[in-house]
Amino acid sequence: QVQLVESGGGLVQAGGSLRLSCAASGRTFDNYAASWFRQAPGKEREFVAAKSWSGGSTFYADSVKGRFTISRDKAKNTVYLQMNSLKPEDTAVYYCAADSVLNSGTYSKYYMADLSNYAYWGQGTQVTVSS
């Protein structure tokens, strides 16, 4: 079992930056692929970024590529989402997700972006970008 807790959300002006954190307990992220999804009001949850630590593969949604970066601090067992050049359309609740099967690095972006493939989820953190 993995427990995930997100933090770092808040209100920021367009063009600003935020760093979201996803702290894991119960298991180490070494054995789990980690991803970020987001859900805006009235919309479905969508993929943002994913990384498999064993396989080394990293994927980003086209809408965030070049602006967002997924990384981790092994010592803190925490995954981060650094978000730069934020836009009002980035406003959403951001969720961290993890799964051990996806950590092999053999899965495509399409598969990694499918939220049904993740076993563990955090509670979400709100990000609001004002124009």
C-alpha positions in Angstrom: 0.0 0.0 0.0 1.1 3.5 -0.8 -0.3 6.6 0.7 0.1 9.8 -1.3 -0.3 13.3 0.0 -0.2 16.4 -2.3 0.7 19.9 -1.2 1.9 23.1 -2.7 -1.2 24.3 -4.5 -2.5 27.9 -4.3 -3.4 31.1 -6.1 -0.9 32.5 -8.6 -1.0 35.1 -11.3 -0.6 34.1 -14.9 3.0 33.8 -15.8 4.0 32.7 -12.3 5.3 29.4 -10.9 4.3 26.8 -8.4 5.8 23.6 -7.2 3.5 20.8 -6.2 4.7 18.0 -3.9 3.5 14.4 -3.6 4.8 12.7 -0.5 4.6 8.9 -0.3 4.5 6.8 2.7 4.3 3.0 3.0 6.5 2.3 0.0 9.3 4.0 -1.7 8.8 5.7 -5.1 11.7 3.6 -6.4 9.2 0.9 -7.1 6.4 3.0 -8.4 5.8 5.1 -11.5 4.4 8.5 -10.5 2.2 10.7 -12.5 0.2 14.0 -12.2 -3.3 14.4 -13.4 -5.6 17.4 -13.1 -9.3 18.1 -13.1 -10.9 21.4 -13.9 -14.5 22.2 -12.9 -17.0 20.4 -15.1 -14.2 18.6 -17.0 -12.8 15.1 -16.9 -9.6 14.3 -15.1 -6.7 14.6 -17.6 -3.1 13.5 -17.8 -0.3 16.1 -17.1 3.0 14.2 -16.6 4.4 10.8 -15.8 7.7 9.2 -15.0 8.9 5.7 -14.5 11.9 5.6 -12.3 13.2 2.2 -13.3 12.7 2.6 -17.0 13.6 6.3 -17.0 10.7 7.3 -19.4 9.1 10.6 -18.9 5.9 11.9 -20.6 4.1 15.2 -20.7 0.8 16.3 -22.0 1.3 18.6 -25.0 -0.4 21.4 -23.2 2.3 21.5 -20.5 5.4 20.4 -22.4 8.2 22.9 -21.9 6.5 24.5 -18.9 6.1 21.7 -16.4 8.7 19.3 -15.0 8.2 16.1 -13.0 11.0 15.1 -10.7 11.7 13.5 -7.3 13.8 13.7 -4.2 14.7 10.1 -3.3 15.7 11.0 0.3 12.3 12.6 1.0 10.4 10.0 -1.0 8.6 12.9 -2.7 7.7 13.6 -6.3 7.4 17.2 -7.5 5.7 19.0 -10.4 7.4 22.2 -11.1 5.0 24.5 -13.0 6.3 27.6 -14.8 4.6 30.1 -17.1 1.3 29.2 -15.6 -1.9 30.1 -17.6 -5.5 30.5 -16.4 -6.3 27.3 -18.2 -4.0 25.4 -15.9 -6.5 26.1 -13.1 -7.6 22.7 -11.7 -7.3 20.3 -8.8 -4.0 18.4 -9.3 -3.7 14.8 -8.3 -0.7 12.6 -7.8 -1.0 8.9 -8.8 1.3 5.9 -8.5 1.5 2.4 -9.7 4.1 -0.3 -9.5 3.3 -2.1 -12.8 3.9 1.1 -14.8 7.4 1.5 -13.3 9.1 -0.8 -15.8 9.4 1.9 -18.4 8.0 -0.3 -21.2 4.7 1.4 -21.4 3.7 4.0 -24.0 2.6 7.6 -23.2 -0.9 6.6 -24.1 -0.9 3.8 -21.5 0.8 6.0 -18.9 -1.8 8.7 -19.5 -4.7 6.4 -18.8 -5.9 7.1 -15.2 -7.5 3.7 -14.9 -4.1 2.1 -14.9 -3.1 3.7 -11.5 -3.8 2.0 -8.2 -2.9 4.8 -5.8 -4.1 8.4 -5.7 -3.7 11.4 -3.5 -6.5 13.6 -2.4 -5.6 16.5 -4.7 -4.4 20.1 -4.3 -6.1 23.1 -5.8 -4.2 25.3 -8.3 -5.8 28.6 -9.3 -4.2 30.8 -11.9 -5.6 34.3 -12.2 -5.4 36.4 -15.4 
